Amino acid sequence: AQMAEVSQQFEAIFVRQMLAEARKSHFGGEDLLGGHGMDTFRQMQDERFADIAAERGSFGLAKMIAAQLARQIPQENT
């Protein structure tokens, strides 16, 4: 259960990083309503999107990470 949660958190961080890098590209110049406030809003929006995407497994990264980690950790016999 902890492995799945940590994998989901990693997926959210990864998606946030992807969105942050994509936002660095400016294809049309400055926004009319741009500025620091808009940058902050977009960052918050991207963070929420990343959290939702990771919770729903939209990219499937968390599932793959958890499966890979499970193969690396020895199973305890109880």
N, C-alpha and C positions, 0 to 999 in steps of 0.2 A: 504494500500500500504506500509506504514511504517512497519507494523507488518510482512508482507511477506519479506521485505528486511532484517529486523533484524533476522528473522528466518533463512533466507538463510546465513547470516553472521555467525550465531551460528553453522549451519551445517558445514560450511567451517572450523571453529575453531575446531569442534569436529573431523572432518576427519584429520586435521593436527595433532591433539593429537594422534589419532590412528596410523597414519603413523610414528610419532616420536617414539612411544613406540615399534612399530614393528622394526624400524631401530636399536633399542638398542640390539636386538638379533643378535649375530654373530655365524653363523653356520659353517663357514669355516675358521675361523681365520681372520687375517688381509688381507685386499685387497692388491694386488701388487701395485696399484696406489692410495692407500689410503692417509690419511693425513687430515689436517685441510681444505685445499682447496676442497677436495672431499666431506667432511662433509658439508661444506657450500653450495656446488652445490646441493647435495642431499636434503638439507633443502629447498632450493629455488625451486627445482623440486617438492618436496612434497607440498609446499605451493601453487604452481600453479595448481597442480593436484587437490588439495582440493577446490580451487576457482572454477575451471571448473566443478568439480563434483557437487558442491553446486548450481552453476548457472543452470546446466541442470537437477537438481533434481534427480541425480543418486541414491541416497540413500533414498530419500523421507522424510528425517527428517524435513526439513524446512516446508513442507506441513503439517506434523503432529503437529509440534510445533505451527504453525500459527493457526491451527484448535483448538488446546487446549487453546491457549491464547484467541482466539475469544470467546470461551465459558465462559471465566473468566471475560472478560471486558463487562460491561453493554453497550448495544447499545443505541446511542443517537437518539431521534426522531427529525427529521428536516423536 
